[in-house]
Structure formats: C-alpha cells, structure tokens
Amino acid sequence: MSAWIIETDRLTKTVGGKTLVDGLNLTIGKGEVYGFLGPNGAGKTTTIRMLLGLIRPTRGKVRLFGQDLQRNRTAVLRKVGSLVEYPSYYGHLTGYENLEAVRRLLDAPKSRIDEVLGVVRLTKGAGRPVKAYSLGMKQRLGIATVLLGKPELLILDEPTNGLDPAGILEIRELIKSMARDHGMTILVSSHLLSEVDQMATRVGIIHKGKMIFQDSIQALRDRSRGRISLTVDRTEEAWKALLGSGIRAEAADGRLLVESLSDEKVAAIVRLLVRHDIAVYRIQEEKRSLEEHFLALTDGGDSL
C-alpha cells in the first residue's frame, strides 16, 4: 500500500479545449499540513474537485489512502472531510442545532457534537443563532460540521478567504492544532503565501495547471535566501575567475551575484578576485522575501 494519503498520477482536466490542470503529480503524507498554493485561476479548486470525486479527470489517476478513487470511491471518501467554498447554514438555528441536523444525517453519536465544538473552540458560542456569528465563527462551524464524521483527511479550499485578521488567525491556529493534537492530514489551498508559510509543513505550488514546486516549507524558504552582490571593475573577468574556482555566479550591470554565503566564503571570494587584480568596490546582501520568490515562480501572477 502507498505511504501517501493523497497521490495523483499525471492528473489532467481539460474543458472546452482548455487545460485547467496539466499532468499534476501531487503527494501528501500522513499528518502533514500541505499548503496548496497558486495564483487565482491556477487550477487549485479544479484539482480539489477531482480529489473529492466531484468531477472526473480527463486523464490521470487519484489515489487516496493508497486506493484508486474511481474504484473505491465510497470507501475512501468516508475518511475525507472537505470544505469547498462557503459552507451553508440555517441562520435562524443555533450552532449546536445546525450540527445536530447534520449529525442525524450521518447517524453519528450525539456526544460527537460536543467533541467537535471543543476542537474548533466554539463551545461558548454554540447556543447563539448562526446569523449572529462572525465570518470566522461561521468558518469554524463549517469545519466542525466536516469533523462530525471523524475524517482522517481534511481538505479546505481557501478557508481564510474574506476573513479579517482576527478570523485568519483563528483558522490558522485551528488548522495547526488539528494536525498536531488530532493527527489529521490536512490539505489547505490558498493564494496567500504568507498564510501557508505560518501553518504548512509541506507546500506545492501550481501555476497554469502545472506543479512548479513541491517540497517542505523549509526548502521553499531556503530557495528564497538572499544573494551577495559584489560590485567589481571587470565583471566578465571576475565571473570567469569565480567560475574557474567552482563558484557559481551571475554577472549583471557591473556586479557579480552569488547565493548567500557565510562571511568566511565571502572573504575567500574577495581574496580570489584580488589575486586576479580585480578591484572590489562594494559588497552587499540582497534579501528576497518568500513573497518575491513566489511571484518570481508564478510570473508575478495575481496572488498576494
């Protein structure tokens, strides 16, 4: 059996001659909070709908818990909870009464309502009409509804969309606690790298339907590290000198750009250039934020 909770193989969806998702290979391990990132329109929601069996792929396969989704749809989806777009409620009923309506449909034990209210930290507000809830409380109630069936995998599509900063913080901390305290595997889609950076253990970036990055969040941070800029008098000769010593550099506008290095390695580069009679006028570090790196990967798409 596969070690992955979610695994796709060349997942593709084409509609009206337009490819919305293109050969996607996505893998998510048990207990991970996986940040599924991409600009609006990149193919995130289409992918999620295929993962949930709501639409059929044009090509490729989806495996959940090591089983083919098309062949074992009912069995595997019993283990999955999802919140796609805004959840619906009975506004005149209380939070507890909304959960009770769903509990009866699922034939879950009555005690489960108090359990999920505790998980989403909504116990105190359970007796209030939902129409009086804030957007953050409504999102938490939506997640509580999903949790009634005790899913092992939770899929959340843009769960912080439209929330104020306090609501975003609530949902972010809730997602982290569900993985940490309850061992859930969580896929959360977003176009906000700053949000995913604060809760994901692993990240996949999709752009124009293609997966362009998939690794740990730390690996993404490492890729966005700054560069050392050295202003020199003979750029091409300096670049060749570094290349001849096995140091990768980029020459541009009278400067050499190298990946961020330790002070000792920077000093070694300066000594090398001086030995080649190349004057070094200025050394400075150019830092690039995660957001800048994300925009570079996605061609500056309408994200952030």
C-alpha positions as CSV (number, residue, x, y, z in Angstrom):
1,M,0.0,0.0,0.0
2,S,1.2,3.5,-0.8
3,A,2.7,5.6,2.0
4,W,0.9,8.6,0.7
5,I,-2.5,9.8,2.0
6,I,-3.1,11.6,-1.3
7,E,-1.3,10.7,-4.5
8,T,-2.1,11.8,-8.0
9,D,-0.5,10.5,-11.2
10,R,-0.4,12.9,-14.2
11,L,-3.8,14.3,-13.2
12,T,-5.2,16.3,-16.0
13,K,-8.5,18.1,-16.6
14,T,-9.4,19.7,-20.0
15,V,-12.7,21.6,-20.5
16,G,-13.7,23.0,-23.9
17,G,-10.2,22.6,-25.3
18,K,-8.6,24.5,-22.4
19,T,-6.4,22.5,-20.0
20,L,-7.1,23.6,-16.4
21,V,-4.9,21.0,-14.7
22,D,-1.9,19.6,-16.6
23,G,-0.2,16.4,-15.6
24,L,-0.3,17.1,-11.9
25,N,1.7,14.8,-9.6
26,L,0.8,15.7,-6.0
27,T,1.8,13.7,-2.9
28,I,0.7,14.3,0.7
29,G,1.9,12.2,3.6
30,K,0.1,11.3,6.8
31,G,-0.1,14.0,9.4
32,E,1.1,16.8,7.1
33,V,-0.4,20.2,6.7
34,Y,0.0,20.6,3.0
35,G,-0.2,24.1,1.6
36,F,-1.6,24.1,-2.0
37,L,-0.5,27.4,-3.4
38,G,-1.1,29.2,-6.6
39,P,-2.5,32.5,-8.1
40,N,-6.2,32.7,-8.6
41,G,-7.2,30.6,-11.6
42,A,-4.1,28.4,-11.3
43,G,-6.2,25.2,-11.1
44,K,-6.4,24.7,-7.3
45,T,-10.2,24.3,-7.0
46,T,-10.4,22.1,-10.1
47,T,-7.7,19.8,-8.6
48,I,-9.6,19.7,-5.3
49,R,-12.9,18.8,-7.0
50,M,-11.1,15.9,-8.7
51,L,-9.6,14.8,-5.4
52,L,-13.1,14.7,-3.9
53,G,-14.6,12.8,-6.9
54,L,-16.9,15.8,-7.8
55,I,-15.5,15.9,-11.3
56,R,-13.8,13.2,-13.3
57,P,-10.3,13.7,-14.6
58,T,-9.7,13.9,-18.4
59,R,-6.6,11.8,-17.8
60,G,-4.6,10.5,-14.8
61,K,-5.5,8.9,-11.5
62,V,-6.2,9.9,-7.9
63,R,-5.3,7.6,-5.0
64,L,-6.5,8.3,-1.5
65,F,-5.2,6.2,1.3
66,G,-3.4,4.0,-1.3
67,Q,-6.7,3.2,-3.1
68,D,-7.9,4.2,-6.5
69,L,-10.6,6.8,-6.1
70,Q,-12.7,5.7,-9.1
71,R,-12.7,2.1,-8.0
72,N,-13.2,2.6,-4.3
73,R,-15.0,6.0,-4.2
74,T,-17.5,5.3,-1.4
75,A,-15.0,3.6,0.9
76,V,-12.2,6.2,0.7
77,L,-14.4,9.3,0.8
78,R,-15.8,8.1,4.2
79,K,-12.4,9.0,5.6
80,V,-12.4,12.5,4.0
81,G,-13.9,15.8,5.2
82,S,-14.0,18.8,2.9
83,L,-14.9,22.5,3.0
84,V,-15.1,23.9,-0.6
85,E,-16.3,27.5,-1.0
86,Y,-18.5,28.9,1.8
87,P,-20.4,26.4,3.9
88,S,-24.3,26.8,4.1
89,Y,-26.2,27.1,7.4
90,Y,-29.6,27.6,8.8
91,G,-29.2,31.1,10.1
92,H,-32.1,31.1,12.5
93,L,-30.8,27.9,14.2
94,T,-28.0,27.9,16.8
95,G,-24.6,26.4,16.0
96,Y,-25.5,23.3,18.1
97,E,-28.8,22.9,16.2
98,N,-27.0,23.1,12.9
99,L,-24.6,20.4,13.9
100,E,-27.5,18.3,15.2
101,A,-29.2,18.4,11.8
102,V,-26.0,17.0,10.1
103,R,-25.3,14.5,12.9
104,R,-28.7,12.9,12.3
105,L,-27.9,12.5,8.6
106,L,-24.6,10.9,9.4
107,D,-26.0,8.8,12.2
108,A,-23.1,9.9,14.4
109,P,-23.3,9.7,18.2
110,K,-24.8,12.7,20.0
111,S,-21.6,13.1,22.0
112,R,-19.7,13.9,18.8
113,I,-21.3,17.4,18.7
114,D,-19.6,18.5,22.0
115,E,-16.3,16.9,20.8
116,V,-16.2,18.9,17.5
117,L,-17.3,22.1,19.2
118,G,-14.3,21.7,21.5
119,V,-11.9,21.0,18.7
120,V,-12.9,24.2,16.8
121,R,-13.2,26.2,20.1
122,L,-16.9,27.1,19.6
123,T,-18.4,25.6,22.7
124,K,-19.3,29.0,24.2
125,G,-21.0,30.2,21.1
126,A,-22.9,27.0,20.3
127,G,-26.1,28.4,21.8
128,R,-26.2,31.5,19.6
129,P,-28.1,31.8,16.3
130,V,-25.7,31.4,13.4
131,K,-26.9,34.6,11.8
132,A,-25.2,36.4,14.7
133,Y,-21.8,34.7,14.1
134,S,-18.8,36.5,12.7
135,L,-17.3,35.1,9.4
136,G,-14.6,33.4,11.4
137,M,-17.1,31.7,13.7
138,K,-19.0,30.5,10.6
139,Q,-15.9,29.1,9.1
140,R,-15.2,27.2,12.3
141,L,-18.7,25.9,12.4
142,G,-18.2,24.7,8.9
143,I,-15.1,22.8,9.9
144,A,-16.9,21.4,12.9
145,T,-19.6,20.1,10.6
146,V,-17.0,18.4,8.5
147,L,-15.4,16.9,11.6
148,L,-18.6,15.2,12.7
149,G,-17.8,12.1,10.6
150,K,-14.3,11.7,12.1
151,P,-12.3,12.2,8.9
152,E,-8.7,11.2,8.7
153,L,-8.1,13.7,5.8
154,L,-9.4,17.2,5.7
155,I,-9.4,19.3,2.5
156,L,-10.0,23.0,2.9
157,D,-10.3,25.3,-0.1
158,E,-9.3,28.9,0.7
159,P,-10.6,28.7,4.3
160,T,-9.4,32.2,5.3
161,N,-10.9,33.9,2.2
162,G,-12.8,37.1,3.2
163,L,-11.9,36.9,6.9
164,D,-10.4,39.8,8.9
165,P,-7.0,39.4,10.5
166,A,-8.5,38.0,13.7
167,G,-10.5,35.4,11.8
168,I,-7.5,34.4,9.7
169,L,-5.5,33.9,12.9
170,E,-8.3,31.8,14.4
171,I,-8.5,29.4,11.4
172,R,-4.7,29.2,11.1
173,E,-4.3,28.2,14.7
174,L,-7.2,25.7,14.4
175,I,-5.6,24.0,11.4
176,K,-2.3,23.7,13.1
177,S,-3.9,22.3,16.3
178,M,-6.0,19.7,14.3
179,A,-2.8,18.3,12.8
180,R,-0.7,18.5,16.0
181,D,-3.3,17.3,18.5
182,H,-5.6,15.0,16.5
183,G,-3.1,13.6,13.9
184,M,-5.2,14.7,10.9
185,T,-3.7,15.1,7.4
186,I,-4.8,18.5,6.1
187,L,-4.7,20.0,2.6
188,V,-5.3,23.7,2.6
189,S,-5.4,25.7,-0.6
190,S,-4.6,29.4,-0.7
191,H,-3.3,32.2,-2.9
192,L,-1.6,33.8,0.2
193,L,1.9,32.5,0.7
194,S,2.2,34.4,4.0
195,E,-0.6,32.3,5.4
196,V,0.7,29.0,4.2
197,D,4.2,29.8,5.5
198,Q,2.8,30.0,9.0
199,M,1.0,26.7,9.1
200,A,2.2,24.3,6.4
201,T,4.8,21.6,6.8
202,R,5.0,21.0,3.1
203,V,3.9,23.0,0.1
204,G,3.0,22.6,-3.5
205,I,2.9,25.5,-6.0
206,I,0.6,25.2,-9.0
207,H,0.8,27.7,-11.9
208,K,-1.3,27.5,-15.1
209,G,-2.3,24.0,-14.1
210,K,1.2,22.7,-13.7
211,M,3.0,21.8,-10.4
212,I,6.1,24.0,-10.4
213,F,7.3,23.3,-6.9
214,Q,6.7,20.6,-4.3
215,D,8.8,20.2,-1.2
216,S,9.0,21.1,2.5
217,I,8.2,24.7,3.5
218,Q,11.8,25.0,4.7
219,A,13.1,24.1,1.3
220,L,11.0,26.9,-0.2
221,R,12.4,29.3,2.4
222,D,15.9,28.1,1.5
223,R,15.3,28.8,-2.1
224,S,14.3,32.4,-1.3
225,R,17.5,33.2,0.6
226,G,19.3,36.4,-0.3
227,R,22.2,36.9,-2.6
228,I,25.6,38.6,-2.2
229,S,26.2,41.4,-4.7
230,L,29.8,42.3,-5.4
231,T,30.5,45.5,-7.5
232,V,33.7,45.0,-9.4
233,D,35.7,46.8,-12.1
234,R,36.0,43.9,-14.8
235,T,32.8,42.0,-14.5
236,E,33.4,39.3,-17.1
237,E,37.0,38.5,-15.9
238,A,35.7,38.4,-12.4
239,W,32.9,36.0,-13.4
240,K,35.4,33.7,-15.2
241,A,37.7,33.7,-12.2
242,L,34.9,32.6,-9.9
243,L,33.7,30.0,-12.4
244,G,37.2,28.6,-12.7
245,S,37.3,28.1,-8.9
246,G,33.9,26.3,-9.0
247,I,31.9,29.2,-7.7
248,R,28.6,29.8,-9.5
249,A,27.8,33.4,-10.1
250,E,25.7,35.6,-12.2
251,A,27.1,38.7,-13.9
252,A,24.9,41.7,-14.4
253,D,25.3,45.5,-14.6
254,G,28.8,45.6,-13.3
255,R,28.0,43.2,-10.5
256,L,28.5,39.6,-9.5
257,L,25.6,37.9,-7.8
258,V,26.2,34.7,-5.8
259,E,24.0,32.8,-3.5
260,S,24.0,34.0,0.1
261,L,27.2,32.6,1.8
262,S,28.9,32.6,5.1
263,D,31.3,35.5,6.0
264,E,34.3,33.2,5.5
265,K,33.3,32.2,2.0
266,V,32.6,35.8,1.0
267,A,36.1,36.7,2.3
268,A,37.5,33.9,0.2
269,I,35.8,35.2,-2.9
270,V,37.3,38.7,-2.3
271,R,40.8,37.3,-1.9
272,L,40.4,35.3,-5.1
273,L,39.4,38.4,-7.0
274,V,42.2,40.5,-5.6
275,R,44.7,37.8,-6.6
276,H,43.4,38.3,-10.2
277,D,43.9,42.1,-9.9
278,I,40.2,42.8,-9.9
279,A,39.1,45.7,-7.8
280,V,36.1,45.1,-5.4
281,Y,34.2,48.3,-4.8
282,R,31.2,47.2,-2.8
283,I,29.8,44.1,-1.1
284,Q,26.2,43.9,0.0
285,E,23.5,41.3,0.7
286,E,20.3,41.5,-1.3
287,K,17.5,39.7,0.5
288,R,14.4,38.3,-1.3
289,S,11.2,37.6,0.6
290,L,9.2,34.5,0.3
291,E,6.6,36.5,-1.5
292,E,9.1,37.8,-4.0
293,H,10.3,34.3,-4.7
294,F,6.7,33.1,-5.1
295,L,5.9,35.9,-7.5
296,A,9.1,35.0,-9.5
297,L,8.0,31.4,-9.7
298,T,4.5,32.3,-10.9
299,D,5.4,35.1,-13.3
300,G,4.0,37.7,-10.9
301,G,0.5,36.3,-11.2
302,D,-2.4,37.9,-9.3
303,S,-1.6,36.3,-6.0
304,L,-0.7,38.2,-2.8
